[in-house]
Structures are given as C-alpha cells and as structure tokens.
Amino acid sequence: MHVLRALALAVVILIPTARGQESYSVEALKSAAPAGLAAPVKEAIANEGVRVLDAKGKPFVEIWTRKAIPATGKPSGAKGTIQFPELAEGELLGVARFVGEGHDYRDQTIPPGLYTIRYGLQPVNGDHLGVSPNRDYALLLPAAKDGEIAALPKKTLETRSAETAGSGHPAVLMLLATPKDVKATPVIVRDEAKNTWGAVLSFPLSVKGEASPVPLAAQLVLVGMAM
C-alpha cells in the first residue's frame, strides 16, 4: 500500500485548487498533432507530445513542442526579470489542443480548439505592475491564423493572441522556471502559494555549434490566475 501511494504522489499531488477539488496528471502522447496546422508549422512540430488529464482522467489539454526552437545559447538561468533570455520574443514554442474549456492567467476563457504557443514578454508599464516578478509568458494564437515559423513582431503576436480570448488582451499562460525539486519531465506541479497547476516540459533548443537540440525545462502554467 505504501509503495502504491508513493507512486501515485510521484505522478500528481492531489490538492484543492481555486476551481474546486481538482487535480491534474500528465501522460505521454504517442500521436502527432491533429489536422488544422499550417504545413510549415506541422513540419516543425514533434511527432509526439504530452496529454494533461483532469481529476476524472479526462483529457484537458494536449501539447506538442517544436522539434528545435532557435536560441541564442544554452540555458544559463535568469537575466534580471527574464527567466529565458536565450529565447526571442514571438518565437514558436509548440502547439496545444484544448479538449475542454480552459482559462488563461487573467482568467480569460480559452475555447476548445487548436492553438500555437509562442514566447512573449510582459510589457514594462503600469498596466502589468505586480502581475508577476518575471516577464516571461506564453501566448496562445488560433492555429488557423498562425502559419508562420519565424518569430512574429510584437504587435502581430498580441493582436492574433487576443482573438483566442475574444477580447482586447492576449491569451497568456505564465512560463516559469522549473521547481528545484523536479528532476524529470514531463510532470505536473502545484504551487500552493499561487494556487496554480503547471506542466513542466522539455523544450528542445537549436543552439549554434551544438549537433543536437539542447533541452530547456520550463513550467507552463495551465490552471490558475494572477492574484
């Protein structure tokens, strides 16, 4: 019994969240991303992904990372308020399919559907003061309207992402550093203080001089909002 309990805790920690008595787990997804991606994007996406399940074992969101994400260097830690300085704003990180309704970090509704995931930075202005001590986040863009591989300009990035939420603000998921006690990916982690759930994933980086992609572990917050 003790062994089974330990194994269960290794997969997911069962703690209440802001949306009720919920918990989440993650499993490998052996299938490729579904139809609906532009050909250049589909070609750039890995053939396998991860599936996040809710407390009832039902699929919540499926995520596929890019095969190789352009980067200026190997992961070297935060630089000021930016945790992933090796990434360029607007860069394509992967794609996500929300099976059910989701919510972003501002509690905006994310309708079921297929989205691209791109890297972004919070603007340095009064509107975003206190939202997070770090500026990194991921933006969700409707896959049907994002067929480019190159990094998008900030204005284009934010305008297209706002269409996901049907509002004037981009649909954003916080992108955080991996908790120190996490030794392997993928895994689901819970931040009790912030009342959030995140999927720690490995994002392969394409680094000049490296023969193969360099892994970057980062936490994509999927449940929970800014306090």
C-alpha positions in Angstrom: 0.0 0.0 0.0 2.8 2.4 0.9 4.5 1.7 -2.4 1.4 2.4 -4.4 0.8 5.6 -2.6 4.3 6.8 -3.2 3.9 6.0 -6.9 0.7 8.0 -7.1 2.3 11.0 -5.4 5.1 10.9 -7.9 2.6 11.4 -10.8 0.3 14.0 -9.3 -0.3 15.8 -6.0 -3.9 15.8 -5.0 -4.6 19.3 -3.5 -7.7 21.5 -3.9 -7.4 24.4 -6.4 -9.2 27.6 -7.0 -11.6 25.8 -9.3 -12.7 23.3 -6.8 -11.5 19.9 -5.7 -9.3 19.4 -8.8 -6.1 17.6 -9.6 -4.2 17.0 -12.8 -1.8 14.4 -14.2 0.3 14.0 -17.3 0.9 11.2 -19.7 2.9 10.6 -22.9 1.0 11.2 -26.1 2.4 9.0 -28.9 0.3 10.6 -31.7 1.2 13.6 -33.8 -0.6 17.0 -33.6 -4.1 16.9 -35.2 -5.1 18.3 -38.5 -5.6 22.1 -38.6 -2.0 23.2 -38.5 -0.4 25.0 -41.5 2.0 22.8 -43.3 5.2 24.8 -42.2 4.1 24.7 -38.6 3.1 21.0 -38.7 6.5 20.1 -40.2 8.3 22.0 -37.3 6.3 20.2 -34.5 7.4 17.0 -32.8 5.6 13.8 -33.7 4.8 13.0 -30.0 3.6 15.1 -27.2 2.0 15.1 -23.7 -1.6 14.9 -22.6 -2.7 16.6 -19.4 -5.7 14.9 -17.6 -8.1 16.2 -15.1 -9.1 14.6 -11.8 -11.5 12.3 -13.6 -8.9 11.1 -16.0 -10.4 13.0 -18.9 -8.1 14.9 -21.4 -7.8 18.6 -20.6 -5.1 19.8 -23.0 -2.6 18.2 -25.3 0.8 19.8 -26.0 3.4 19.2 -28.7 6.7 21.2 -28.6 8.6 22.4 -31.6 11.4 20.0 -32.8 14.0 22.6 -32.4 13.5 26.2 -31.1 16.0 28.8 -32.3 18.0 30.1 -29.3 21.0 32.4 -28.8 22.7 29.9 -26.5 22.3 27.2 -24.0 20.0 27.7 -20.9 22.0 29.7 -18.4 19.5 30.9 -15.9 17.6 34.2 -15.5 18.8 37.6 -16.6 17.1 40.2 -14.4 13.4 39.7 -14.6 13.7 37.5 -17.7 14.0 33.8 -17.0 14.7 32.6 -20.5 16.9 35.2 -22.1 18.0 32.7 -24.8 14.6 32.9 -26.4 13.4 35.6 -28.8 10.0 37.2 -28.3 7.5 35.9 -30.7 9.3 32.6 -31.3 7.2 29.5 -31.9 7.4 27.0 -29.0 4.8 24.4 -29.9 1.1 23.8 -30.3 -1.7 23.0 -27.9 -5.1 21.5 -28.3 -7.6 22.3 -25.5 -10.1 19.4 -25.4 -12.3 21.3 -22.9 -12.6 24.9 -21.9 -9.6 26.4 -20.3 -8.7 29.7 -18.8 -5.5 31.8 -19.1 -3.6 33.6 -16.4 -6.1 36.5 -16.5 -9.0 34.1 -16.2 -10.0 34.7 -19.8 -11.8 31.8 -21.4 -9.8 29.6 -23.8 -12.4 27.8 -26.0 -11.7 24.2 -27.0 -9.6 24.2 -30.1 -6.1 24.1 -31.6 -3.5 26.9 -30.8 0.1 27.7 -31.5 2.2 28.6 -28.5 4.6 31.5 -28.8 7.1 33.1 -26.4 6.4 36.6 -25.1 7.5 39.2 -22.6 5.2 41.3 -20.4 5.4 45.0 -21.2 7.2 47.1 -18.7 4.4 49.5 -17.8 1.9 50.3 -15.1 -0.8 48.0 -16.5 1.3 45.0 -15.7 2.9 46.1 -12.4 2.7 43.3 -9.8 1.3 40.6 -12.2 4.4 38.6 -11.9 8.0 39.1 -10.7 9.1 37.7 -14.1 8.2 38.9 -17.6 8.2 35.6 -19.4 4.9 34.1 -20.6 3.4 32.0 -23.5 0.8 33.4 -25.8 -1.9 31.2 -27.5 -2.8 32.0 -31.1 -5.5 30.4 -33.2 -3.7 27.8 -35.2 -5.8 28.6 -38.3 -4.4 32.1 -38.3 -0.7 31.3 -37.5 1.0 29.6 -40.4 4.5 31.1 -40.0 7.6 29.6 -38.5 9.6 32.8 -38.0 9.2 34.8 -34.8 6.3 37.3 -35.0 6.5 41.0 -34.4 5.1 42.0 -31.0 2.1 43.8 -32.4 1.1 40.9 -34.6 1.7 38.4 -31.8 -0.5 40.2 -29.3 -3.3 41.0 -31.8 -3.6 37.4 -33.0 -3.4 36.1 -29.5 -6.3 38.4 -28.4 -8.5 36.6 -30.9 -8.1 33.4 -28.8 -9.8 35.1 -25.8 -12.1 37.2 -27.9 -11.0 40.3 -26.0 -8.6 43.2 -26.3 -5.9 41.3 -24.4 -3.7 38.4 -25.5 -4.4 34.9 -24.1 -1.4 34.3 -21.9 -0.1 31.4 -19.9 2.7 32.1 -17.4 6.1 30.5 -18.3 8.1 29.8 -15.2 11.4 28.3 -14.2 11.3 24.6 -13.2 10.9 24.0 -9.4 14.2 22.8 -7.9 12.8 19.5 -6.8 11.7 18.5 -10.3 14.3 16.1 -11.8 12.5 14.8 -14.9 9.9 15.9 -17.4 7.1 15.9 -18.2 5.5 16.3 -14.8 2.6 18.3 -13.2 3.5 20.6 -10.3 1.3 22.6 -7.9 2.2 26.0 -6.4 0.2 26.1 -3.2 1.0 29.8 -2.6 -0.2 30.9 -6.0 -2.8 28.2 -6.3 -1.7 27.1 -9.7 -1.0 23.9 -11.7 1.7 23.8 -14.3 3.1 21.3 -16.7 6.9 21.1 -16.7 8.0 20.3 -20.2 11.3 20.0 -22.1 11.6 22.5 -24.9 14.4 21.5 -27.4 16.6 24.4 -28.3 18.6 24.8 -31.5 21.9 26.3 -30.4 24.7 27.2 -32.8 27.6 24.8 -32.6 25.5 22.0 -31.0 25.0 18.8 -33.0 21.6 18.1 -31.4 18.9 20.2 -29.6 19.6 21.3 -26.1 16.8 20.7 -23.6 15.2 23.6 -21.8 12.9 22.6 -18.9 10.2 25.2 -18.2 6.8 25.2 -16.5 3.7 26.2 -18.5 1.0 27.2 -16.0 -2.3 25.8 -17.2 -4.6 26.3 -14.3 -4.7 29.4 -12.0 -4.7 33.1 -12.5 -3.0 36.3 -11.4 -3.8 37.2 -7.8 
